[in-house]
Amino acid sequence: MNIDGSIILEGGANRGIFTAGVLDFLMEKDIFFNNIIGVSAGASNGLNYASHQIGRSKRTIMITNKKDRYIHKSKFLTSSILDMDKLFVDFPERLFPYDYNSFIKYKNDVELVATNCLTGGCEYLKIDPFKRNMESCRASCSMPLAAPVVQINSIPYVDGSVSNSIPLDRAQEKKHKIIFLVLTQKKGYVKEQAGKLSKFLIKAKYGKYPKVIEDLDNRANRYNNRLAEINRLEEEGKVFVIRPKVDTISHLEQDVKVLGDFYNHGYSLIENRFDDFLSYIKNNLN
C-alpha cells in the first residue's frame, strides 16, 4: 500500500532503534508513504525505509562486533564522539551495504532535515543515489558537540534537530491529509533548557556560527511548543502518532539487550495499534 501522505521520523541518535521497530513492521505489511521526512537518526531510518531494507536500521544500531562501533565517548575532548566516516562510508559501502538500486526503483520522496549554520534555518536535503553519496544524511546527523560540522557545496551544516526537531510544518506545507509521526520520547516529555556547561561548550564550538547558538538557545521552547501542537492534532484525529510508552533510553546507549528491548517496544506498539492506524487512514482520506 502506497499512502499519499507524510511520515515524519524524529531523531535521538540510538533511540532511533525504536523507530526501526516501527518501520520494520510497516515494511513487513508493505506500507509505504510517498513522502518521508527524517531528522538526524530519523534520516538514516527514513533512507532504509525508502530502500525497503527490513532490519538494516536495527543492524546498524545494535552493533555486536566492538570493532564496528561508532560511538567513542572517550574522544569527547579530543575529537568527535561519533565516527561519522564509519557511519556514512564504511557502513553503507561495506559493513551494512545500502541498496541504492532499490532506493532508485521505489522513487520515494525522502527529505533529510539539516541546519544551515550560516542562516540557522532548516533545509530539506536529498541523497544522490547515482553518486552513492550519503553526505546529506551525514549533515542531518551531525549531532551538536558530538560530530563535526559538515560542508556541502561550501555550506556548513549541523544536525537537523537544531532548527526543526519534528518538522510537522513541512508536511502541512504539502497539504497532506495523512501525517504519521514516529517520536522517540514518551508522552509528557518536556525538553529542558541547556545547562551552563552545555551553553559554554556550544559557544566554544559554534562561536563563528551565531545562528546555530541562537537556534540551540531556543530549541527547548520550540520543541515543547511543537509537541503541544502535535498533542492537539492527535486528539482531533488529524495526525497519527507512535511514541514510546516506557522510559526512553540514552541517545548513546550501546547495550545490545537494552537496544533490542526498545526495538521490540516500537515493533509491538505499531503492531497493537495497526487497526487504529488503518482507521486513521480511512477517516482522513475521505
C-alpha positions as semicolon CSV with decimal commas, in nm:
position;residue;x (nm);y (nm);z (nm)
1;M;0,000;0,000;0,000
2;N;0,141;0,337;-0,105
3;I;-0,001;0,618;0,105
4;D;-0,026;0,972;-0,027
5;G;0,095;1,142;0,288
6;S;0,396;1,212;0,508
7;I;0,575;1,003;0,765
8;I;0,789;1,216;0,998
9;L;1,074;1,048;1,185
10;E;1,223;1,217;1,492
11;G;1,590;1,171;1,573
12;G;1,756;1,090;1,902
13;A;2,072;0,901;1,799
14;N;2,041;0,540;1,920
15;R;1,685;0,600;2,036
16;G;1,622;0,555;1,665
17;I;1,614;0,181;1,736
18;F;1,253;0,239;1,846
19;T;1,174;0,390;1,507
20;A;1,348;0,096;1,340
21;G;1,099;-0,139;1,504
22;V;0,804;0,068;1,384
23;L;0,933;0,090;1,027
24;D;1,024;-0,278;1,004
25;F;0,665;-0,366;1,091
26;L;0,531;-0,126;0,827
27;M;0,765;-0,271;0,567
28;E;0,655;-0,623;0,653
29;K;0,299;-0,507;0,589
30;D;0,411;-0,342;0,262
31;I;0,301;0,003;0,378
32;F;0,495;0,299;0,246
33;F;0,445;0,675;0,242
34;N;0,510;0,887;-0,066
35;N;0,686;1,150;0,146
36;I;0,944;1,056;0,410
37;I;1,085;1,332;0,632
38;G;1,372;1,230;0,860
39;V;1,568;1,426;1,117
40;S;1,910;1,313;1,238
41;A;1,880;0,942;1,326
42;G;1,535;0,960;1,168
43;A;1,706;1,049;0,840
44;S;1,901;0,723;0,848
45;N;1,586;0,532;0,939
46;G;1,399;0,701;0,656
47;L;1,657;0,605;0,395
48;N;1,639;0,240;0,500
49;Y;1,260;0,258;0,482
50;A;1,280;0,412;0,134
51;S;1,506;0,132;0,009
52;H;1,278;-0,133;0,165
53;Q;1,565;-0,281;0,368
54;I;1,396;-0,455;0,659
55;G;1,635;-0,491;0,952
56;R;1,911;-0,262;0,825
57;S;1,842;0,016;1,077
58;K;1,840;-0,241;1,356
59;R;2,172;-0,391;1,246
60;T;2,344;-0,053;1,217
61;I;2,239;0,048;1,569
62;M;2,265;-0,284;1,754
63;I;2,636;-0,333;1,693
64;T;2,754;-0,670;1,822
65;N;3,112;-0,652;1,695
66;K;3,304;-0,398;1,904
67;K;3,536;-0,306;1,618
68;D;3,234;-0,182;1,423
69;R;3,115;0,056;1,696
70;Y;3,094;0,422;1,604
71;I;3,039;0,579;1,948
72;H;3,356;0,669;2,138
73;K;3,271;0,873;2,448
74;S;3,638;0,894;2,549
75;K;3,707;1,117;2,247
76;F;3,472;1,395;2,358
77;L;3,751;1,638;2,446
78;T;3,995;1,545;2,170
79;S;3,790;1,486;1,856
80;S;3,437;1,354;1,797
81;I;3,224;1,109;1,991
82;L;3,070;0,980;1,668
83;D;3,284;0,819;1,397
84;M;3,100;0,971;1,103
85;D;3,319;0,808;0,838
86;K;3,229;0,467;0,973
87;L;2,860;0,556;0,975
88;F;2,836;0,712;0,631
89;V;3,115;0,546;0,432
90;D;3,207;0,209;0,583
91;F;2,854;0,110;0,680
92;P;2,671;0,180;0,351
93;E;2,957;0,068;0,127
94;R;3,095;-0,236;0,309
95;L;2,967;-0,341;0,652
96;F;2,592;-0,295;0,603
97;P;2,551;-0,225;0,230
98;Y;2,287;0,028;0,136
99;D;2,067;-0,074;-0,158
100;Y;2,085;0,234;-0,380
101;N;1,922;0,047;-0,668
102;S;1,617;-0,027;-0,455
103;F;1,606;0,337;-0,346
104;I;1,600;0,442;-0,712
105;K;1,339;0,181;-0,803
106;Y;1,079;0,284;-0,547
107;K;1,108;0,659;-0,612
108;N;1,005;0,777;-0,265
109;D;1,041;1,146;-0,186
110;V;1,290;1,140;0,102
111;E;1,378;1,468;0,274
112;L;1,662;1,483;0,523
113;V;1,645;1,778;0,759
114;A;1,972;1,964;0,821
115;T;2,051;2,302;0,975
116;N;2,231;2,565;0,770
117;C;2,494;2,708;1,005
118;L;2,501;3,043;0,826
119;T;2,127;3,114;0,834
120;G;2,015;2,895;1,124
121;G;1,732;2,772;0,903
122;C;1,636;2,413;0,836
123;E;1,686;2,276;0,486
124;Y;1,544;1,962;0,328
125;L;1,829;1,778;0,161
126;K;1,830;1,468;-0,057
127;I;2,086;1,199;-0,131
128;D;2,213;1,135;-0,482
129;P;2,180;0,757;-0,520
130;F;2,357;0,761;-0,856
131;K;2,669;0,902;-0,688
132;R;2,628;0,667;-0,389
133;N;2,675;0,966;-0,163
134;M;2,547;0,991;0,196
135;E;2,673;1,342;0,274
136;S;2,322;1,484;0,313
137;C;2,243;1,220;0,571
138;R;2,575;1,288;0,744
139;A;2,477;1,655;0,767
140;S;2,135;1,572;0,912
141;C;2,304;1,351;1,174
142;S;2,582;1,592;1,274
143;M;2,482;1,590;1,639
144;P;2,576;1,906;1,833
145;L;2,903;1,869;2,025
146;A;2,933;1,502;1,919
147;A;3,015;1,534;1,549
148;P;3,188;1,780;1,315
149;V;3,013;2,039;1,103
150;V;2,952;1,901;0,751
151;Q;3,032;2,102;0,439
152;I;2,809;2,054;0,133
153;N;2,872;2,284;-0,165
154;S;3,072;2,511;0,069
155;I;2,776;2,547;0,307
156;P;2,829;2,430;0,667
157;Y;2,554;2,215;0,818
158;V;2,475;2,065;1,157
159;D;2,208;1,828;1,284
160;G;1,856;1,899;1,162
161;S;1,717;1,883;1,515
162;V;1,899;2,207;1,595
163;S;1,646;2,402;1,387
164;N;1,349;2,167;1,345
165;S;1,335;1,853;1,560
166;I;0,989;1,743;1,444
167;P;0,912;1,900;1,103
168;L;0,535;1,881;1,118
169;D;0,523;2,212;0,932
170;R;0,686;2,054;0,628
171;A;0,404;1,801;0,591
172;Q;0,148;2,076;0,649
173;E;0,304;2,284;0,371
174;K;0,243;1,992;0,136
175;K;-0,128;1,991;0,234
176;H;-0,110;1,623;0,325
177;K;-0,418;1,487;0,499
178;I;-0,227;1,182;0,621
179;I;0,054;1,262;0,864
180;F;0,217;0,983;1,065
181;L;0,472;1,083;1,330
182;V;0,720;0,848;1,496
183;L;0,856;1,016;1,809
184;T;1,129;0,883;2,035
185;Q;1,019;1,033;2,368
186;K;0,712;0,920;2,559
187;K;0,407;1,141;2,601
188;G;0,454;1,409;2,865
189;Y;0,822;1,460;2,793
190;V;0,937;1,820;2,832
191;K;1,271;1,928;2,690
192;E;1,474;2,129;2,941
193;Q;1,689;2,429;2,865
194;A;2,059;2,360;2,819
195;G;2,269;2,396;3,134
196;K;2,560;2,634;3,184
197;L;2,824;2,379;3,084
198;S;2,642;2,288;2,764
199;K;2,600;2,654;2,674
200;F;2,971;2,714;2,734
201;L;3,068;2,421;2,512
202;I;2,822;2,527;2,242
203;K;2,966;2,879;2,230
204;A;3,318;2,739;2,220
205;K;3,243;2,506;1,927
206;Y;3,000;2,716;1,725
207;G;3,126;3,066;1,804
208;K;3,160;3,159;1,436
209;Y;2,802;3,045;1,373
210;P;2,586;3,276;1,589
211;K;2,266;3,149;1,423
212;V;2,341;2,797;1,546
213;I;2,390;2,925;1,900
214;E;2,061;3,114;1,871
215;D;1,886;2,801;1,745
216;L;2,017;2,596;2,034
217;D;1,916;2,864;2,285
218;N;1,559;2,849;2,153
219;R;1,550;2,475;2,092
220;A;1,367;2,366;2,408
221;N;1,086;2,619;2,373
222;R;1,045;2,542;2,005
223;Y;1,040;2,168;2,072
224;N;0,788;2,188;2,355
225;N;0,559;2,413;2,152
226;R;0,571;2,167;1,864
227;L;0,480;1,879;2,096
228;A;0,182;2,075;2,225
229;E;0,065;2,125;1,867
230;I;0,108;1,755;1,790
231;N;-0,086;1,654;2,101
232;R;-0,373;1,880;1,998
233;L;-0,383;1,748;1,643
234;E;-0,362;1,391;1,769
235;E;-0,667;1,447;1,989
236;E;-0,850;1,590;1,688
237;G;-0,764;1,283;1,481
238;K;-0,564;1,485;1,228
239;V;-0,230;1,312;1,285
240;F;-0,134;0,961;1,391
241;V;0,144;0,933;1,648
242;I;0,353;0,640;1,768
243;R;0,582;0,709;2,064
244;P;0,729;0,503;2,347
245;K;0,512;0,413;2,643
246;V;0,816;0,328;2,856
247;D;1,104;0,545;2,972
248;T;1,328;0,614;2,677
249;I;1,688;0,500;2,657
250;S;2,007;0,706;2,641
251;H;2,077;0,853;2,300
252;L;2,425;0,695;2,320
253;E;2,307;0,357;2,452
254;Q;2,519;0,065;2,327
255;D;2,394;-0,227;2,536
256;V;2,250;-0,474;2,286
257;K;1,987;-0,606;2,528
258;V;1,859;-0,255;2,608
259;L;1,855;-0,161;2,240
260;G;1,679;-0,483;2,146
261;D;1,407;-0,426;2,404
262;F;1,345;-0,073;2,273
263;Y;1,330;-0,204;1,916
264;N;1,075;-0,466;2,020
265;H;0,875;-0,199;2,201
266;G;0,843;0,005;1,882
267;Y;0,751;-0,301;1,678
268;S;0,487;-0,414;1,930
269;L;0,329;-0,070;1,963
270;I;0,255;-0,030;1,594
271;E;0,151;-0,396;1,571
272;N;-0,101;-0,347;1,852
273;R;-0,227;-0,020;1,706
274;F;-0,236;-0,132;1,346
275;D;-0,616;-0,136;1,327
276;D;-0,621;0,216;1,473
277;F;-0,371;0,320;1,208
278;L;-0,583;0,177;0,927
279;S;-0,891;0,353;1,067
280;Y;-0,699;0,681;1,075
281;I;-0,601;0,635;0,710
282;K;-0,960;0,558;0,609
283;N;-1,107;0,851;0,803
284;N;-0,863;1,107;0,669
285;L;-0,868;1,003;0,305
286;N;-1,239;1,085;0,279
